[in-house]
C-alpha cells in the first residue's frame, strides 16, 4: 500500500542544482552526497572540500499514486497549527511525515539528533527530503569533513489506528530517550504573576502547593519562572517589562537563592527554576560571542562555558528542575510560527563555520544536560527543537504559551499541542503542553476541563494559581487533579484528531470522555494568534499592578 524509501534516492539537488548520480552517490563539483543502507536506516553523508554547502534535496519516485491524510511535526514548539491534511505538494513537514489511509499508516522520518535540519514534502508521485546543512543562514564549510546529515527511517503499520502508528514511529525515531522516573507535576507562577514576584510570593506558592497535594507520595515541583533574575528590576526596584535575560543572579526581591531552595524543600515541595541562557546584555561579554540578533552564540566555547557555569550554579543552589527557554528564538531570530519552510533566515552565520545549525544546537543541549546531571536536575526545554533535543532533555514544552488571560490561547497552544504531539510522549521525552493559567479572566468551567484532561493525560501538569484565590470547592477540585497527575498512567488518546484540529473526544484511563471547549459566541480566533511575548504583553501590563 505504501512504498519504502529505504533505498537510493532517484534524484538529488545540491544547493538547487541537479547532481550527477551514480548508484546511491550524488556529486556536484567537490560536494558529495552518499546514501547507504544500514541496520539503523538509510544513512546520508555529505562531504565537501572547499565549497560552502547549504541545502541537499533528495527525491524518491513512487510507482503508485500516493493517497491519504498527512501529518507532520513542527520545527520547534507547535503554534496551534498541527492537524491532519490532504496531500499537498507545497507544504513542508518538519522532521517526519505520517500518511494514513484506512487502517494503514506510513511513517517517513529521520532519527533524532541529525546533523541537518530536515523537512519533508509529499505529493502524489513521490516524497522529497530537504536537508538544511547551513551554518546559521550561510553554507557550512566542511573542509573535507564527512557530515552525518541524517538517518532516514520508514515504516508501514497495518491494522493499527493512526494514533498507535504515530506512537510506534516516534519510538522508532528515538532509540535512546531520557525520561523522568516518575510523573513530573506541580506549579509555575508565570500565568498569574507574569514576572512580578518575590521571595515571599514563592514561599506562599510552596505552602499552597503543599496543601493542594497533601497525601501524594510523589511530591510536586514548584518552578520559579521569569522574574527572579537581576535584570528584571531596575535600580529603583521597578519592573523591567522588556528585558528578561541574564546574568543569572538573583535580584533584591529574592535574595539568597540557596536558602530559598532549602525553604521550598522544607515545605515538602521540590524547587525548580526558569532561565534564558542565551540572553545576557548586562554582563561585560565580548561582542564576538553574540549573534547578529543579540543572542549568545552557542558555537563559541566561551559561551558554552558560561551556560555550563550558570546551570551548575543553579544546581548547586539546590534546584532540581531546570526550565531553559528562548534558545531557538535567540539563535534564529524567529518564532516557530514564522519559520514555514525552514528554521533560519539567510545571510548570517555562527562564529564556527565548520558545523551545521543542527550540530551547534545539539551541542548546546548536550552542554546543558551534562552540567545538570551531577545535581540530578531534570531538564525541561522550552522554545527548543524537539527532534534535536530528544535524548538530551527529560521533558519538552511542546507548544507556545497558554494563558491566564485568554482562553483561546490555551485551546490553540495547549489542547492542539497535547493532542498532536502526544505520540512523542515517553518516546522522545515527557511532554508538557503548558500550564493551567487560573485567574478570574478564565471561567473555571473551562479551566476545569483543561485541568481534567491534563490530570489524566499521563503528561506533565503545572498550574499557575495565586494562593488562596479559589473558592473552597474549586480548590478541592484542583487538588484532586494534581494528585491524579502525580500517579503514573497511560497516555491519553485524542479519538477525533483526524477530523478535528481541536480534539474533543478523548480516551482517558481507557474510558472515552467528551470535552466542550467553546464559549456561547464561539472561538475568538483573532486574539489567539502569535507568540505571547510579542502579542499579549500589552494586555498583561494593563491587567497587572505596576
HUPEMO-V215347 format. One line per field, one symbol per residue. ss: DSSP state (A for helix, B for strand, O for the rest). psi: psi as a letter, one per 30 degrees, with the letter a starting at -180 (. if undefined). burial: I if it has 24 or more other C-alpha atoms within 12 Angstrom, else O. Layout:
ss=???
psi=???
burial=???
//
This chain:
ss=OOOOOOOOOOBBBBOOBBOBBBOOBBBBOOBBBBBBBOOOOBBBBBBOOOOOBOBBBBBBBOOOOOOOBBBBBOOOOBOOOOOOBBOOOOOOBBBBBBBBBOOBBBBBBBOOOOOOBBBBBBBOOBBBBBBBOOBOOBOBOOOOOBBBBBBBBBBBBBOOOAAAAAAAAAAAAOOOOOOOOOOOBBBBOAAAAOOOOOAAAAAAAAAAAAAAOOOOOOOOBBBBOOOOBAAABOOOOOBOOOOOOOOOOBOOOOOOAAAAAAAAAAOOOBBBBBBOOOOOOOOOOOAAABOOOOOBOOOOAAAAAAAAAAAAAAAAAOOOBBBBOOAAAAAAOOOAAAOOOOOOOOOOOOOOOOOOAAAAAAAAAAAAAAAAAOOOOBBBBBOOOAAAABOOBOBBBOBOOOOOOOAAAAAAAAAAAAAAOAAABOOOBBBBOOOBBBOOOOOAAAAAAAAAAAAOOOOOBBBBBOOOOOOAAAAAAAAAAAAAAOOOOOOOBBOOOOOOOOOOBBBBOOBBBBOOOOOOOOOOAAAAOOOAAAAOAAAAAAAOOO
psi=ekklgilklfllkjhfkklkkjbgkkkjbgkkkkkkklffbjkkkkkkdfkkkekkkkkkkkekkklakkkaalecllhggklkllkjfgkkjkelkkkkjbgkkkkkalklhlflkklkkklffakkkjjjgljcglkkjfhfkjkjeljkkkkkkkglleeeeeeeeeeefjfhlkkkflkklblkgegfehfjlleeeeeeeeeeeeeegkfkejllkjjjakffleffkafggkkjeekhaalikllffebjfeeeeeeeefghkkkllklifgjjfflikkfffklefflkjffkeeeeeeeeeeeeeeeefgkgkjjklgeeefefgklefgecflekllglllejfflleeeeeeeeeeeeeefeefggkkkjkkhljefffkffkflkjfllkakgejeeeeeefdeeeeefgeffkgeelkkjglljjjlffjkefefeeeeeeefgfflkjkkjkkkgfkleeeeeeeeeeeeeffkkllklkjfgfffjfikfkljkhgkklkljfklegakifeggklkeeeefeeeeefflk.
burial=OIIIIIIIIIIIIIIOOOIOOOOIIIIIOOIIIIIIOOOOIIIIIIIIOOIIIIIIIIIIIOOOOIIIIIIIIIIIIIIIIIIIIIIIOOIIIIIIIIIIIOOIIIIIIIIIIIIIIIIIIIIIOIIIIIIIIIIIIIIIIIOOOIIIIIIIIIIIIOOOIIIIIIIIIIIIIIOOIIIIOIIIIIIIIIIIIIIIIIIOIIIIIIIIIIIIIIOIOIIIIIIIIIIIIIIIIOOOOOIIIOOIIIIIIIIIIIOOIIOIIOIIIOIIIIIIIIIIIIIIIOOOOOOOIIIOIIIIIIIIOOIIIIIIOIIIIIIIIIIIIIIIIIIIIIIIIIIIIIIIIIIIIOOIIIIIIIIIIIIIIIIIIIIIIIIIIOOIIIIIIIIIIIIIIIIIIIIIIIIIIIIIIIIIIIIIIIIIIIIIIIIIIIIIIIIIIIIIIIIOOIIIOIIIIIIIIIIIIIIIIIIIIIIOOOOOOOIOIIIIIIIIIIIIOOIIIIIIIIOOIIIIIIIIOOOOOOIOIOOOOOOOOOOIIIIIIOOIOOOIOOOOOO
//
